[in-house]
Amino acid sequence: MSLKMQTEAKPKAGFFTVASAVFWSFLGIRRRQDYESDAASISLKQVVIAGIIGCIIFVGGVVVLVRVIMANIGTAA
C-alpha cells in the first residue's frame, strides 16, 4: 500500500473555522462536539499560526486601550 492509501485525506479547515476555534479556545468555551470536529479538520500548524496571530491582536488591543485611557486621564473633569 502506498502512503496515500494508508492515511485518509482529512478536509482542510478554512480561515474562519480556525479563527473561531482559536477565539473560543482563548475564552475557554468549547463544546465537545465542536472540539471533535475541529480536531478532525484543523492541523497543528494552523492552530499555532492562528494562536500567534490572535495573541498579537490581543496584546496590541490591550496596548492601544491602555494608551487611550492614559491619554484621557488628564482630560477628565
mmJSON file of the N, C-alpha and C atoms, coordinates in Angstrom:
{"data_MODEL":{"atom_site":{
"group_PDB":["ATOM","ATOM","ATOM","ATOM","ATOM","ATOM","ATOM","ATOM","ATOM","ATOM","ATOM","ATOM","ATOM","ATOM","ATOM","ATOM","ATOM","ATOM","ATOM","ATOM","ATOM","ATOM","ATOM","ATOM","ATOM","ATOM","ATOM","ATOM","ATOM","ATOM","ATOM","ATOM","ATOM","ATOM","ATOM","ATOM","ATOM","ATOM","ATOM","ATOM","ATOM","ATOM","ATOM","ATOM","ATOM","ATOM","ATOM","ATOM","ATOM","ATOM","ATOM","ATOM","ATOM","ATOM","ATOM","ATOM","ATOM","ATOM","ATOM","ATOM","ATOM","ATOM","ATOM","ATOM","ATOM","ATOM","ATOM","ATOM","ATOM","ATOM","ATOM","ATOM","ATOM","ATOM","ATOM","ATOM","ATOM","ATOM","ATOM","ATOM","ATOM","ATOM","ATOM","ATOM","ATOM","ATOM","ATOM","ATOM","ATOM","ATOM","ATOM","ATOM","ATOM","ATOM","ATOM","ATOM","ATOM","ATOM","ATOM","ATOM","ATOM","ATOM","ATOM","ATOM","ATOM","ATOM","ATOM","ATOM","ATOM","ATOM","ATOM","ATOM","ATOM","ATOM","ATOM","ATOM","ATOM","ATOM","ATOM","ATOM","ATOM","ATOM","ATOM","ATOM","ATOM","ATOM","ATOM","ATOM","ATOM","ATOM","ATOM","ATOM","ATOM","ATOM","ATOM","ATOM","ATOM","ATOM","ATOM","ATOM","ATOM","ATOM","ATOM","ATOM","ATOM","ATOM","ATOM","ATOM","ATOM","ATOM","ATOM","ATOM","ATOM","ATOM","ATOM","ATOM","ATOM","ATOM","ATOM","ATOM","ATOM","ATOM","ATOM","ATOM","ATOM","ATOM","ATOM","ATOM","ATOM","ATOM","ATOM","ATOM","ATOM","ATOM","ATOM","ATOM","ATOM","ATOM","ATOM","ATOM","ATOM","ATOM","ATOM","ATOM","ATOM","ATOM","ATOM","ATOM","ATOM","ATOM","ATOM","ATOM","ATOM","ATOM","ATOM","ATOM","ATOM","ATOM","ATOM","ATOM","ATOM","ATOM","ATOM","ATOM","ATOM","ATOM","ATOM","ATOM","ATOM","ATOM","ATOM","ATOM","ATOM","ATOM","ATOM","ATOM","ATOM","ATOM","ATOM","ATOM","ATOM","ATOM","ATOM","ATOM","ATOM","ATOM","ATOM","ATOM","ATOM","ATOM","ATOM"],
"id":[1,2,3,4,5,6,7,8,9,10,11,12,13,14,15,16,17,18,19,20,21,22,23,24,25,26,27,28,29,30,31,32,33,34,35,36,37,38,39,40,41,42,43,44,45,46,47,48,49,50,51,52,53,54,55,56,57,58,59,60,61,62,63,64,65,66,67,68,69,70,71,72,73,74,75,76,77,78,79,80,81,82,83,84,85,86,87,88,89,90,91,92,93,94,95,96,97,98,99,100,101,102,103,104,105,106,107,108,109,110,111,112,113,114,115,116,117,118,119,120,121,122,123,124,125,126,127,128,129,130,131,132,133,134,135,136,137,138,139,140,141,142,143,144,145,146,147,148,149,150,151,152,153,154,155,156,157,158,159,160,161,162,163,164,165,166,167,168,169,170,171,172,173,174,175,176,177,178,179,180,181,182,183,184,185,186,187,188,189,190,191,192,193,194,195,196,197,198,199,200,201,202,203,204,205,206,207,208,209,210,211,212,213,214,215,216,217,218,219,220,221,222,223,224,225,226,227,228,229,230,231],
"type_symbol":["N","C","C","N","C","C","N","C","C","N","C","C","N","C","C","N","C","C","N","C","C","N","C","C","N","C","C","N","C","C","N","C","C","N","C","C","N","C","C","N","C","C","N","C","C","N","C","C","N","C","C","N","C","C","N","C","C","N","C","C","N","C","C","N","C","C","N","C","C","N","C","C","N","C","C","N","C","C","N","C","C","N","C","C","N","C","C","N","C","C","N","C","C","N","C","C","N","C","C","N","C","C","N","C","C","N","C","C","N","C","C","N","C","C","N","C","C","N","C","C","N","C","C","N","C","C","N","C","C","N","C","C","N","C","C","N","C","C","N","C","C","N","C","C","N","C","C","N","C","C","N","C","C","N","C","C","N","C","C","N","C","C","N","C","C","N","C","C","N","C","C","N","C","C","N","C","C","N","C","C","N","C","C","N","C","C","N","C","C","N","C","C","N","C","C","N","C","C","N","C","C","N","C","C","N","C","C","N","C","C","N","C","C","N","C","C","N","C","C","N","C","C","N","C","C","N","C","C","N","C","C"],
"label_atom_id":["N","CA","C","N","CA","C","N","CA","C","N","CA","C","N","CA","C","N","CA","C","N","CA","C","N","CA","C","N","CA","C","N","CA","C","N","CA","C","N","CA","C","N","CA","C","N","CA","C","N","CA","C","N","CA","C","N","CA","C","N","CA","C","N","CA","C","N","CA","C","N","CA","C","N","CA","C","N","CA","C","N","CA","C","N","CA","C","N","CA","C","N","CA","C","N","CA","C","N","CA","C","N","CA","C","N","CA","C","N","CA","C","N","CA","C","N","CA","C","N","CA","C","N","CA","C","N","CA","C","N","CA","C","N","CA","C","N","CA","C","N","CA","C","N","CA","C","N","CA","C","N","CA","C","N","CA","C","N","CA","C","N","CA","C","N","CA","C","N","CA","C","N","CA","C","N","CA","C","N","CA","C","N","CA","C","N","CA","C","N","CA","C","N","CA","C","N","CA","C","N","CA","C","N","CA","C","N","CA","C","N","CA","C","N","CA","C","N","CA","C","N","CA","C","N","CA","C","N","CA","C","N","CA","C","N","CA","C","N","CA","C","N","CA","C","N","CA","C","N","CA","C","N","CA","C","N","CA","C","N","CA","C","N","CA","C","N","CA","C"],
"label_alt_id":[null,null,null,null,null,null,null,null,null,null,null,null,null,null,null,null,null,null,null,null,null,null,null,null,null,null,null,null,null,null,null,null,null,null,null,null,null,null,null,null,null,null,null,null,null,null,null,null,null,null,null,null,null,null,null,null,null,null,null,null,null,null,null,null,null,null,null,null,null,null,null,null,null,null,null,null,null,null,null,null,null,null,null,null,null,null,null,null,null,null,null,null,null,null,null,null,null,null,null,null,null,null,null,null,null,null,null,null,null,null,null,null,null,null,null,null,null,null,null,null,null,null,null,null,null,null,null,null,null,null,null,null,null,null,null,null,null,null,null,null,null,null,null,null,null,null,null,null,null,null,null,null,null,null,null,null,null,null,null,null,null,null,null,null,null,null,null,null,null,null,null,null,null,null,null,null,null,null,null,null,null,null,null,null,null,null,null,null,null,null,null,null,null,null,null,null,null,null,null,null,null,null,null,null,null,null,null,null,null,null,null,null,null,null,null,null,null,null,null,null,null,null,null,null,null,null,null,null,null,null,null],
"label_comp_id":["MET","MET","MET","SER","SER","SER","LEU","LEU","LEU","LYS","LYS","LYS","MET","MET","MET","GLN","GLN","GLN","THR","THR","THR","GLU","GLU","GLU","ALA","ALA","ALA","LYS","LYS","LYS","PRO","PRO","PRO","LYS","LYS","LYS","ALA","ALA","ALA","GLY","GLY","GLY","PHE","PHE","PHE","PHE","PHE","PHE","THR","THR","THR","VAL","VAL","VAL","ALA","ALA","ALA","SER","SER","SER","ALA","ALA","ALA","VAL","VAL","VAL","PHE","PHE","PHE","TRP","TRP","TRP","SER","SER","SER","PHE","PHE","PHE","LEU","LEU","LEU","GLY","GLY","GLY","ILE","ILE","ILE","ARG","ARG","ARG","ARG","ARG","ARG","ARG","ARG","ARG","GLN","GLN","GLN","ASP","ASP","ASP","TYR","TYR","TYR","GLU","GLU","GLU","SER","SER","SER","ASP","ASP","ASP","ALA","ALA","ALA","ALA","ALA","ALA","SER","SER","SER","ILE","ILE","ILE","SER","SER","SER","LEU","LEU","LEU","LYS","LYS","LYS","GLN","GLN","GLN","VAL","VAL","VAL","VAL","VAL","VAL","ILE","ILE","ILE","ALA","ALA","ALA","GLY","GLY","GLY","ILE","ILE","ILE","ILE","ILE","ILE","GLY","GLY","GLY","CYS","CYS","CYS","ILE","ILE","ILE","ILE","ILE","ILE","PHE","PHE","PHE","VAL","VAL","VAL","GLY","GLY","GLY","GLY","GLY","GLY","VAL","VAL","VAL","VAL","VAL","VAL","VAL","VAL","VAL","LEU","LEU","LEU","VAL","VAL","VAL","ARG","ARG","ARG","VAL","VAL","VAL","ILE","ILE","ILE","MET","MET","MET","ALA","ALA","ALA","ASN","ASN","ASN","ILE","ILE","ILE","GLY","GLY","GLY","THR","THR","THR","ALA","ALA","ALA","ALA","ALA","ALA"],
"label_asym_id":["A","A","A","A","A","A","A","A","A","A","A","A","A","A","A","A","A","A","A","A","A","A","A","A","A","A","A","A","A","A","A","A","A","A","A","A","A","A","A","A","A","A","A","A","A","A","A","A","A","A","A","A","A","A","A","A","A","A","A","A","A","A","A","A","A","A","A","A","A","A","A","A","A","A","A","A","A","A","A","A","A","A","A","A","A","A","A","A","A","A","A","A","A","A","A","A","A","A","A","A","A","A","A","A","A","A","A","A","A","A","A","A","A","A","A","A","A","A","A","A","A","A","A","A","A","A","A","A","A","A","A","A","A","A","A","A","A","A","A","A","A","A","A","A","A","A","A","A","A","A","A","A","A","A","A","A","A","A","A","A","A","A","A","A","A","A","A","A","A","A","A","A","A","A","A","A","A","A","A","A","A","A","A","A","A","A","A","A","A","A","A","A","A","A","A","A","A","A","A","A","A","A","A","A","A","A","A","A","A","A","A","A","A","A","A","A","A","A","A","A","A","A","A","A","A","A","A","A","A","A","A"],
"label_entity_id":["1","1","1","1","1","1","1","1","1","1","1","1","1","1","1","1","1","1","1","1","1","1","1","1","1","1","1","1","1","1","1","1","1","1","1","1","1","1","1","1","1","1","1","1","1","1","1","1","1","1","1","1","1","1","1","1","1","1","1","1","1","1","1","1","1","1","1","1","1","1","1","1","1","1","1","1","1","1","1","1","1","1","1","1","1","1","1","1","1","1","1","1","1","1","1","1","1","1","1","1","1","1","1","1","1","1","1","1","1","1","1","1","1","1","1","1","1","1","1","1","1","1","1","1","1","1","1","1","1","1","1","1","1","1","1","1","1","1","1","1","1","1","1","1","1","1","1","1","1","1","1","1","1","1","1","1","1","1","1","1","1","1","1","1","1","1","1","1","1","1","1","1","1","1","1","1","1","1","1","1","1","1","1","1","1","1","1","1","1","1","1","1","1","1","1","1","1","1","1","1","1","1","1","1","1","1","1","1","1","1","1","1","1","1","1","1","1","1","1","1","1","1","1","1","1","1","1","1","1","1","1"],
"label_seq_id":[1,1,1,2,2,2,3,3,3,4,4,4,5,5,5,6,6,6,7,7,7,8,8,8,9,9,9,10,10,10,11,11,11,12,12,12,13,13,13,14,14,14,15,15,15,16,16,16,17,17,17,18,18,18,19,19,19,20,20,20,21,21,21,22,22,22,23,23,23,24,24,24,25,25,25,26,26,26,27,27,27,28,28,28,29,29,29,30,30,30,31,31,31,32,32,32,33,33,33,34,34,34,35,35,35,36,36,36,37,37,37,38,38,38,39,39,39,40,40,40,41,41,41,42,42,42,43,43,43,44,44,44,45,45,45,46,46,46,47,47,47,48,48,48,49,49,49,50,50,50,51,51,51,52,52,52,53,53,53,54,54,54,55,55,55,56,56,56,57,57,57,58,58,58,59,59,59,60,60,60,61,61,61,62,62,62,63,63,63,64,64,64,65,65,65,66,66,66,67,67,67,68,68,68,69,69,69,70,70,70,71,71,71,72,72,72,73,73,73,74,74,74,75,75,75,76,76,76,77,77,77],
"pdbx_PDB_ins_code":[null,null,null,null,null,null,null,null,null,null,null,null,null,null,null,null,null,null,null,null,null,null,null,null,null,null,null,null,null,null,null,null,null,null,null,null,null,null,null,null,null,null,null,null,null,null,null,null,null,null,null,null,null,null,null,null,null,null,null,null,null,null,null,null,null,null,null,null,null,null,null,null,null,null,null,null,null,null,null,null,null,null,null,null,null,null,null,null,null,null,null,null,null,null,null,null,null,null,null,null,null,null,null,null,null,null,null,null,null,null,null,null,null,null,null,null,null,null,null,null,null,null,null,null,null,null,null,null,null,null,null,null,null,null,null,null,null,null,null,null,null,null,null,null,null,null,null,null,null,null,null,null,null,null,null,null,null,null,null,null,null,null,null,null,null,null,null,null,null,null,null,null,null,null,null,null,null,null,null,null,null,null,null,null,null,null,null,null,null,null,null,null,null,null,null,null,null,null,null,null,null,null,null,null,null,null,null,null,null,null,null,null,null,null,null,null,null,null,null,null,null,null,null,null,null,null,null,null,null,null,null],
"Cartn_x":[0.836,0.0,0.878,0.415,1.163,0.769,1.552,1.299,-0.036,-0.403,-1.669,-2.861,-2.763,-3.873,-3.983,-2.86,-2.876,-3.492,-3.239,-3.77,-4.984,-6.006,-7.199,-6.966,-7.512,-7.394,-8.429,-7.964,-8.908,-9.162,-10.363,-10.687,-9.933,-9.477,-8.765,-9.769,-9.49,-10.368,-10.066,-11.09,-10.935,-10.447,-10.157,-9.63,-10.586,-11.863,-12.829,-13.068,-12.97,-13.107,-11.965,-10.756,-9.584,-9.643,-9.993,-10.056,-11.096,-12.255,-13.285,-12.879,-12.227,-11.774,-10.75,-9.825,-8.808,-9.446,-10.375,-11.052,-11.78,-12.593,-13.336,-12.402,-11.29,-10.323,-9.65,-9.405,-8.865,-9.807,-11.107,-12.092,-12.3,-11.899,-12.062,-13.441,-14.154,-15.504,-15.51,-15.587,-15.647,-16.567,-17.49,-18.328,-17.54,-17.799,-17.086,-17.281,-18.482,-18.771,-17.956,-17.876,-17.088,-15.61,-15.132,-13.733,-13.401,-14.257,-14.003,-14.033,-14.954,-14.999,-13.797,-13.372,-12.187,-10.926,-10.833,-9.65,-9.523,-10.639,-10.61,-10.197,-10.393,-10.129,-9.011,-8.62,-7.601,-6.267,-5.23,-3.897,-3.208,-2.189,-1.435,-0.791,-0.313,0.31,-0.68,-1.918,-2.938,-3.243,-3.305,-3.616,-2.503,-1.258,-0.121,-0.087,-0.237,-0.205,-1.37,-2.564,-3.727,-3.587,-3.001,-2.775,-1.806,-0.738,0.242,-0.391,-1.138,-1.818,-2.842,-3.586,-4.555,-3.907,-2.772,-2.042,-1.553,-1.042,-0.561,-1.705,-2.859,-4.023,-4.491,-4.537,-4.979,-4.041,-2.755,-1.78,-1.799,-1.887,-1.977,-3.222,-4.339,-5.565,-5.46,-4.83,-4.646,-3.734,-2.665,-1.736,-2.447,-3.227,-3.966,-4.975,-5.696,-6.671,-6.013,-4.889,-4.186,-3.692,-3.171,-2.693,-3.834,-4.998,-6.141,-6.619,-6.68,-7.1,-6.101,-4.819,-3.792,-3.798,-4.072,-4.11,-5.316,-6.39,-7.619,-7.751,-6.829,-6.911,-6.817,-5.932,-5.737,-6.87,-7.649,-8.715,-10.055,-10.12,-11.392,-11.686,-12.955,-13.338,-13.574],
"Cartn_y":[-1.185,0.0,1.245,2.232,3.48,4.324,5.325,6.194,6.914,7.276,7.977,7.1,5.827,4.93,4.638,4.711,4.411,5.545,6.765,7.909,8.457,8.736,9.316,10.788,11.3,12.719,13.454,14.124,14.859,16.23,16.737,18.032,19.153,20.107,21.258,22.271,22.788,23.807,25.15,25.964,27.292,28.286,29.481,30.535,30.842,31.01,31.388,30.261,29.036,27.893,27.875,28.084,28.093,29.293,30.46,31.671,31.537,30.992,30.847,29.807,28.741,27.723,28.306,29.101,29.712,30.759,31.55,32.565,31.938,30.915,30.269,29.545,29.065,28.415,29.436,30.649,31.715,31.988,31.97,32.217,31.004,29.845,28.63,28.018,28.387,27.89,27.055,25.748,24.852,23.698,23.425,22.236,21.03,19.897,18.674,18.365,18.54,18.268,19.194,20.483,21.428,21.068,20.705,20.321,19.124,18.127,16.917,17.2,18.038,18.357,19.214,20.124,20.934,20.08,19.145,18.283,17.428,17.126,16.308,17.112,18.43,19.21,20.243,20.608,21.64,20.982,21.428,20.881,21.679,21.089,21.749,23.039,23.014,24.198,25.359,25.074,26.116,26.687,25.819,26.264,27.151,26.767,27.542,28.916,28.963,30.251,31.131,30.574,31.353,31.809,30.981,31.36,32.522,32.483,33.578,34.869,34.789,35.979,36.497,35.596,36.003,36.694,36.181,36.812,38.201,38.342,39.657,40.659,40.237,41.127,41.477,40.493,40.738,41.701,41.451,42.315,43.71,43.8,45.112,45.875,45.181,45.829,46.33,45.544,45.974,47.19,47.195,48.333,49.587,49.478,50.641,51.122,50.216,50.593,51.323,50.829,51.476,52.855,52.982,54.307,55.308,54.868,55.767,56.177,55.253,55.571,56.5,56.24,57.089,58.487,58.596,59.908,60.724,60.045,60.749,60.947,60.456,60.614,62.08,62.823,64.237,65.124,64.66,65.499,65.287,64.344,64.079,65.236,65.6,66.753,66.338],
"Cartn_z":[0.0,0.0,0.0,-0.702,-0.711,0.494,0.738,1.891,1.756,0.55,0.337,0.688,0.441,0.733,2.221,2.933,4.36,5.174,4.764,5.501,4.771,5.527,4.94,4.701,3.632,3.337,4.172,5.211,6.052,5.449,5.577,4.972,5.674,4.879,5.427,5.943,7.11,7.689,7.054,6.912,6.35,7.399,6.944,7.815,8.963,8.658,9.69,10.695,10.24,11.145,12.15,11.651,12.533,13.467,12.935,13.757,14.865,14.538,15.579,16.614,16.2,17.153,18.117,17.603,18.461,19.371,18.847,19.662,20.839,20.564,21.642,22.604,22.111,22.994,23.909,23.401,24.256,25.416,25.139,26.188,27.087,26.613,27.396,27.269,26.209,25.997,24.722,24.861,23.699,24.021,23.115,23.274,22.78,23.354,22.971,21.486,21.001,19.597,18.681,19.035,18.249,18.29,19.473,19.615,18.726,18.738,17.948,16.454,16.011,14.58,14.178,15.062,14.773,14.759,15.689,15.754,14.504,13.871,12.66,11.435,11.466,10.253,10.376,11.588,11.769,12.078,11.373,11.618,12.726,13.296,14.366,13.865,12.644,12.054,11.99,11.594,11.528,12.908,13.908,15.267,15.809,15.592,16.102,15.446,14.133,13.431,13.866,13.944,14.372,15.827,16.675,18.071,18.203,17.429,17.465,16.96,15.86,15.332,16.342,16.968,17.98,19.164,19.607,20.72,20.35,19.134,18.687,18.652,18.135,18.086,19.491,20.39,21.763,22.487,22.417,23.095,22.483,21.166,20.513,20.955,21.071,21.529,22.958,23.828,25.218,25.287,24.503,24.496,24.009,22.937,22.421,23.45,24.088,25.109,26.278,26.746,27.856,27.449,26.229,25.782,25.674,25.182,25.08,26.475,27.399,28.762,29.425,29.266,29.89,29.283,27.996,27.349,27.799,28.194,28.582,30.084,30.856,32.317,32.711,32.093,32.435,31.952,30.98,30.441,31.129,32.064,32.757,33.716,33.785,34.628,36.047],
"occupancy":[1.0,1.0,1.0,1.0,1.0,1.0,1.0,1.0,1.0,1.0,1.0,1.0,1.0,1.0,1.0,1.0,1.0,1.0,1.0,1.0,1.0,1.0,1.0,1.0,1.0,1.0,1.0,1.0,1.0,1.0,1.0,1.0,1.0,1.0,1.0,1.0,1.0,1.0,1.0,1.0,1.0,1.0,1.0,1.0,1.0,1.0,1.0,1.0,1.0,1.0,1.0,1.0,1.0,1.0,1.0,1.0,1.0,1.0,1.0,1.0,1.0,1.0,1.0,1.0,1.0,1.0,1.0,1.0,1.0,1.0,1.0,1.0,1.0,1.0,1.0,1.0,1.0,1.0,1.0,1.0,1.0,1.0,1.0,1.0,1.0,1.0,1.0,1.0,1.0,1.0,1.0,1.0,1.0,1.0,1.0,1.0,1.0,1.0,1.0,1.0,1.0,1.0,1.0,1.0,1.0,1.0,1.0,1.0,1.0,1.0,1.0,1.0,1.0,1.0,1.0,1.0,1.0,1.0,1.0,1.0,1.0,1.0,1.0,1.0,1.0,1.0,1.0,1.0,1.0,1.0,1.0,1.0,1.0,1.0,1.0,1.0,1.0,1.0,1.0,1.0,1.0,1.0,1.0,1.0,1.0,1.0,1.0,1.0,1.0,1.0,1.0,1.0,1.0,1.0,1.0,1.0,1.0,1.0,1.0,1.0,1.0,1.0,1.0,1.0,1.0,1.0,1.0,1.0,1.0,1.0,1.0,1.0,1.0,1.0,1.0,1.0,1.0,1.0,1.0,1.0,1.0,1.0,1.0,1.0,1.0,1.0,1.0,1.0,1.0,1.0,1.0,1.0,1.0,1.0,1.0,1.0,1.0,1.0,1.0,1.0,1.0,1.0,1.0,1.0,1.0,1.0,1.0,1.0,1.0,1.0,1.0,1.0,1.0,1.0,1.0,1.0,1.0,1.0,1.0,1.0,1.0,1.0,1.0,1.0,1.0,1.0,1.0,1.0,1.0,1.0,1.0],
"B_iso_or_equiv":[0.0,0.0,0.0,0.0,0.0,0.0,0.0,0.0,0.0,0.0,0.0,0.0,0.0,0.0,0.0,0.0,0.0,0.0,0.0,0.0,0.0,0.0,0.0,0.0,0.0,0.0,0.0,0.0,0.0,0.0,0.0,0.0,0.0,0.0,0.0,0.0,0.0,0.0,0.0,0.0,0.0,0.0,0.0,0.0,0.0,0.0,0.0,0.0,0.0,0.0,0.0,0.0,0.0,0.0,0.0,0.0,0.0,0.0,0.0,0.0,0.0,0.0,0.0,0.0,0.0,0.0,0.0,0.0,0.0,0.0,0.0,0.0,0.0,0.0,0.0,0.0,0.0,0.0,0.0,0.0,0.0,0.0,0.0,0.0,0.0,0.0,0.0,0.0,0.0,0.0,0.0,0.0,0.0,0.0,0.0,0.0,0.0,0.0,0.0,0.0,0.0,0.0,0.0,0.0,0.0,0.0,0.0,0.0,0.0,0.0,0.0,0.0,0.0,0.0,0.0,0.0,0.0,0.0,0.0,0.0,0.0,0.0,0.0,0.0,0.0,0.0,0.0,0.0,0.0,0.0,0.0,0.0,0.0,0.0,0.0,0.0,0.0,0.0,0.0,0.0,0.0,0.0,0.0,0.0,0.0,0.0,0.0,0.0,0.0,0.0,0.0,0.0,0.0,0.0,0.0,0.0,0.0,0.0,0.0,0.0,0.0,0.0,0.0,0.0,0.0,0.0,0.0,0.0,0.0,0.0,0.0,0.0,0.0,0.0,0.0,0.0,0.0,0.0,0.0,0.0,0.0,0.0,0.0,0.0,0.0,0.0,0.0,0.0,0.0,0.0,0.0,0.0,0.0,0.0,0.0,0.0,0.0,0.0,0.0,0.0,0.0,0.0,0.0,0.0,0.0,0.0,0.0,0.0,0.0,0.0,0.0,0.0,0.0,0.0,0.0,0.0,0.0,0.0,0.0,0.0,0.0,0.0,0.0,0.0,0.0,0.0,0.0,0.0,0.0,0.0,0.0],
"pdbx_formal_charge":[null,null,null,null,null,null,null,null,null,null,null,null,null,null,null,null,null,null,null,null,null,null,null,null,null,null,null,null,null,null,null,null,null,null,null,null,null,null,null,null,null,null,null,null,null,null,null,null,null,null,null,null,null,null,null,null,null,null,null,null,null,null,null,null,null,null,null,null,null,null,null,null,null,null,null,null,null,null,null,null,null,null,null,null,null,null,null,null,null,null,null,null,null,null,null,null,null,null,null,null,null,null,null,null,null,null,null,null,null,null,null,null,null,null,null,null,null,null,null,null,null,null,null,null,null,null,null,null,null,null,null,null,null,null,null,null,null,null,null,null,null,null,null,null,null,null,null,null,null,null,null,null,null,null,null,null,null,null,null,null,null,null,null,null,null,null,null,null,null,null,null,null,null,null,null,null,null,null,null,null,null,null,null,null,null,null,null,null,null,null,null,null,null,null,null,null,null,null,null,null,null,null,null,null,null,null,null,null,null,null,null,null,null,null,null,null,null,null,null,null,null,null,null,null,null,null,null,null,null,null,null],
"auth_seq_id":[1,1,1,2,2,2,3,3,3,4,4,4,5,5,5,6,6,6,7,7,7,8,8,8,9,9,9,10,10,10,11,11,11,12,12,12,13,13,13,14,14,14,15,15,15,16,16,16,17,17,17,18,18,18,19,19,19,20,20,20,21,21,21,22,22,22,23,23,23,24,24,24,25,25,25,26,26,26,27,27,27,28,28,28,29,29,29,30,30,30,31,31,31,32,32,32,33,33,33,34,34,34,35,35,35,36,36,36,37,37,37,38,38,38,39,39,39,40,40,40,41,41,41,42,42,42,43,43,43,44,44,44,45,45,45,46,46,46,47,47,47,48,48,48,49,49,49,50,50,50,51,51,51,52,52,52,53,53,53,54,54,54,55,55,55,56,56,56,57,57,57,58,58,58,59,59,59,60,60,60,61,61,61,62,62,62,63,63,63,64,64,64,65,65,65,66,66,66,67,67,67,68,68,68,69,69,69,70,70,70,71,71,71,72,72,72,73,73,73,74,74,74,75,75,75,76,76,76,77,77,77],
"auth_comp_id":["MET","MET","MET","SER","SER","SER","LEU","LEU","LEU","LYS","LYS","LYS","MET","MET","MET","GLN","GLN","GLN","THR","THR","THR","GLU","GLU","GLU","ALA","ALA","ALA","LYS","LYS","LYS","PRO","PRO","PRO","LYS","LYS","LYS","ALA","ALA","ALA","GLY","GLY","GLY","PHE","PHE","PHE","PHE","PHE","PHE","THR","THR","THR","VAL","VAL","VAL","ALA","ALA","ALA","SER","SER","SER","ALA","ALA","ALA","VAL","VAL","VAL","PHE","PHE","PHE","TRP","TRP","TRP","SER","SER","SER","PHE","PHE","PHE","LEU","LEU","LEU","GLY","GLY","GLY","ILE","ILE","ILE","ARG","ARG","ARG","ARG","ARG","ARG","ARG","ARG","ARG","GLN","GLN","GLN","ASP","ASP","ASP","TYR","TYR","TYR","GLU","GLU","GLU","SER","SER","SER","ASP","ASP","ASP","ALA","ALA","ALA","ALA","ALA","ALA","SER","SER","SER","ILE","ILE","ILE","SER","SER","SER","LEU","LEU","LEU","LYS","LYS","LYS","GLN","GLN","GLN","VAL","VAL","VAL","VAL","VAL","VAL","ILE","ILE","ILE","ALA","ALA","ALA","GLY","GLY","GLY","ILE","ILE","ILE","ILE","ILE","ILE","GLY","GLY","GLY","CYS","CYS","CYS","ILE","ILE","ILE","ILE","ILE","ILE","PHE","PHE","PHE","VAL","VAL","VAL","GLY","GLY","GLY","GLY","GLY","GLY","VAL","VAL","VAL","VAL","VAL","VAL","VAL","VAL","VAL","LEU","LEU","LEU","VAL","VAL","VAL","ARG","ARG","ARG","VAL","VAL","VAL","ILE","ILE","ILE","MET","MET","MET","ALA","ALA","ALA","ASN","ASN","ASN","ILE","ILE","ILE","GLY","GLY","GLY","THR","THR","THR","ALA","ALA","ALA","ALA","ALA","ALA"],
"auth_asym_id":["A","A","A","A","A","A","A","A","A","A","A","A","A","A","A","A","A","A","A","A","A","A","A","A","A","A","A","A","A","A","A","A","A","A","A","A","A","A","A","A","A","A","A","A","A","A","A","A","A","A","A","A","A","A","A","A","A","A","A","A","A","A","A","A","A","A","A","A","A","A","A","A","A","A","A","A","A","A","A","A","A","A","A","A","A","A","A","A","A","A","A","A","A","A","A","A","A","A","A","A","A","A","A","A","A","A","A","A","A","A","A","A","A","A","A","A","A","A","A","A","A","A","A","A","A","A","A","A","A","A","A","A","A","A","A","A","A","A","A","A","A","A","A","A","A","A","A","A","A","A","A","A","A","A","A","A","A","A","A","A","A","A","A","A","A","A","A","A","A","A","A","A","A","A","A","A","A","A","A","A","A","A","A","A","A","A","A","A","A","A","A","A","A","A","A","A","A","A","A","A","A","A","A","A","A","A","A","A","A","A","A","A","A","A","A","A","A","A","A","A","A","A","A","A","A","A","A","A","A","A","A"],
"auth_atom_id":["N","CA","C","N","CA","C","N","CA","C","N","CA","C","N","CA","C","N","CA","C","N","CA","C","N","CA","C","N","CA","C","N","CA","C","N","CA","C","N","CA","C","N","CA","C","N","CA","C","N","CA","C","N","CA","C","N","CA","C","N","CA","C","N","CA","C","N","CA","C","N","CA","C","N","CA","C","N","CA","C","N","CA","C","N","CA","C","N","CA","C","N","CA","C","N","CA","C","N","CA","C","N","CA","C","N","CA","C","N","CA","C","N","CA","C","N","CA","C","N","CA","C","N","CA","C","N","CA","C","N","CA","C","N","CA","C","N","CA","C","N","CA","C","N","CA","C","N","CA","C","N","CA","C","N","CA","C","N","CA","C","N","CA","C","N","CA","C","N","CA","C","N","CA","C","N","CA","C","N","CA","C","N","CA","C","N","CA","C","N","CA","C","N","CA","C","N","CA","C","N","CA","C","N","CA","C","N","CA","C","N","CA","C","N","CA","C","N","CA","C","N","CA","C","N","CA","C","N","CA","C","N","CA","C","N","CA","C","N","CA","C","N","CA","C","N","CA","C","N","CA","C","N","CA","C","N","CA","C","N","CA","C","N","CA","C","N","CA","C"],
"pdbx_PDB_model_num":[1,1,1,1,1,1,1,1,1,1,1,1,1,1,1,1,1,1,1,1,1,1,1,1,1,1,1,1,1,1,1,1,1,1,1,1,1,1,1,1,1,1,1,1,1,1,1,1,1,1,1,1,1,1,1,1,1,1,1,1,1,1,1,1,1,1,1,1,1,1,1,1,1,1,1,1,1,1,1,1,1,1,1,1,1,1,1,1,1,1,1,1,1,1,1,1,1,1,1,1,1,1,1,1,1,1,1,1,1,1,1,1,1,1,1,1,1,1,1,1,1,1,1,1,1,1,1,1,1,1,1,1,1,1,1,1,1,1,1,1,1,1,1,1,1,1,1,1,1,1,1,1,1,1,1,1,1,1,1,1,1,1,1,1,1,1,1,1,1,1,1,1,1,1,1,1,1,1,1,1,1,1,1,1,1,1,1,1,1,1,1,1,1,1,1,1,1,1,1,1,1,1,1,1,1,1,1,1,1,1,1,1,1,1,1,1,1,1,1,1,1,1,1,1,1,1,1,1,1,1,1]
}}}
